[in-house]
């Protein structure tokens, strides 16, 4: 990727084991072109997009992806890019080229399209496109401001195994479900009334009695 003075390559990605929440770390090589290759500082922004059309899917994956893209027959029109993340970092000065790590906090919220996509994959890689922008401060005789052109980009394959490793580090053997406040209040009241020791026990009891009493909640969202 030439032109514009700066080029970017993604060298790899790993799960960060010591982060507070699920976090991926992307390693990026930045190369400065031109006669003067000195960069005093770089304020870099990176947008991460999933490009689902860049890989194939088996039947099980296709079924799991139905709520995102519809039936496989529609995929010629529905496999559109998904927003994954957007991060910013200040790259210290360098001469010629440098490598920088981009920490990317991730969500396990299955209402987010990119998370649902990653969860649906059995193996292989998540095809990502990294779109760069920002401002470079460079020049031999003082600072010259140079924007990072929007067309600067790099591709990266995020191994599904790395994604699952990241999730397991923070939610071992568990999933995550977001509920509206009124439903959560109803569930909390149900747990308290039945003196259940955990949310898991409350949900398990509800599931156990679901066939016996299909309407465990009233239309107002309160337990019967």
N, C-alpha and C positions, 0 to 999 in steps of 0.2 A: 504494500500500500504506500505508494509514493506521493509526493506533493504535500504541501501544507506544512512542511518542516518537522512534523512529529509523526512517528509510526508506532503502532501498538500490536503486541502479540501476547496472547494468553498462554502461559507456560504450564498451567495446571491448577487444580483446585483440591482443597482438603477440608475436612471437618475440624473446627477448632474445639478441642476437648475442654478448655478452661473458660469458655465464654459463659455468661450468665444465662443466656438463652441459646436456642439453636442458631449456629453461625457457620457459614462457609467462608473460607479464605481463598480468594483468587490471586494467583501470582502473575503479574503483568510486567512484560519488558517494554520500556519506553525508549525509543531511539530518536535522537535529534539529527536531522539532515542539514545540508547546506555547508558553506565554508566555515562558519563559526558554529561549532557544535556544543558550545557552552550554554547551559540553561541554569539561570540563577534560582528559579523556583517555578513550580507548576501547580496551579490550582485546577485539579482535575475532577470532572464529573463523569460518571459512567452509568448508563441505563442498561439493564439486563432484560432481554426479551427471550421467551421460549419460542422456537420456530418449529412447531409440531410437524409441518410438512416435510422436514428434512430426515425423517426416519420412518421405518416400517413398524407395523403392529400386528401381533398375533390376535386370534379371535377373542381370547380372554381379555386382553388389553383393550381391544375395540369395544367390547361390551362395557367395560368399566368407564370408557371415555364417552359413552353415549350421551350422558347428561351435558357434556361440554360441546360435542361436535355433531350429535345426532347419529343417524344410521350411517354405516360406511358408504352407502351410495351417495351421500351428500358431501362427503369429505373433499371433493374437488372444489367446493365453494366454502366449506365451513372450517377448514384447518387454518384458521387465522392466528397470527402471533398473539402471545399472552404476555402481559406485563409481569416480570418476575421481581425486580428490585431496582432501586436507584440509590447510589451512594456517592459521596464526595470525599476527596482526600487531598492533602497538600503534599506534593512530592518535593523533597529537599533538592537543592542544586546538584547538578551532575554535568559531566563532560562526555558527550558522545551517546552513552546509553546507561540505563540503570534498571533495576528491578524493584518493584513495589508490591506490597500486599494490600489487597482490598477486602476488608472484612465486610461480609454481607449478612446482616441479621435476617433470619428466615422465620416464617410463621408456620405453625401446624394447624392453623385455622382452615378446616376443610371447606369453608364457604368461599375461600379465595381460589380462583380458577387455577393459578399456577401450582398451588399445593395439591389440589385434586388431581391435576395432570401428573405430577411426580408420583403421587400415591398409586396411580393406576398402572404404572409401568412395572413389569416384572424384573427386567434386567436391561442391559445395554446402557445407553446414555441419554441424558436430557439435552437436546440440541439448543444451545444458547447463542445469541448474538449480543455482543457487547458494543454499545454505541457511545463514543467518547465526545466530550466537549469540555470547555474550560478556557483558561488563560495561562499562557506561558510568559515568563519574564526572562528575557535573554538579550544578548548583544554585547559586544566587546567594550563599548564606550558608554557604560551606563545602562539603565534598564529600558528595553523596548518591549512594549506589550504586543503579544501575538496571540490571537484567538486560536483555539483548537477547532478546526473545521468540523462541522456536523457529520461530514461523510466519513470521518475516521471511525473504523470499526474493527472488530476481531471476532472470530468464531471460537467457541469452546464447547467441548462435550463434557457435561457433568455426569460422571458415572452414577447410576442409580444406587449402586452399593455405597457410595460416599454419602448420598442423601439419606439413606436408611441408617447408616452409621451415626450421622449427625442427630437424627430423630431419636435413636435408641439411647444416645448419651444423655438426653434430657427427659425422655418419656419412655423408659424401658418397659416394653410389653404393654404400653397403653396407647389409647387414642385420645382425641380431643373433640369435644362437641360444644358449639356455642348455642345458647338458648336465649329466647327473649326473656326480659325481666319478669313478666307475669308468670310465665311457665316455670322459671327457676324458683320464684316465690312459692308457687304451688307445690313443686317438688320438695322444697325445704320444709314446708308445712307437713307434707305427707311423711317425710323422714322423721320429723320431730314427734308427730302424733303416734307413730309406730315404734318410737325409740330405737331406730335403726342406727348402727354404729358408723356407717359410711355412706357416701353417695352410691358406691357400687352396690351395697346391700339394698338401697332404696330402688335402684333401677332393676336389680335382679328380682326383687319381690314384685314389682310392677309387671315385669315380663312373665313371671310365673303365673300370676293371676289374670293375665291378659285374655287367655282363651275362656276362662271362667266368667270374667266380667269385662267385656270389650270396652265399656265406657267407664273407665276408672276416673276420668276427669269430666267435670260438667262442661257445658258449652262456655261457661265463664272462665274456664281454666283452673277451677278449684277442685281438689279431690272430692270424690263422692264419699 
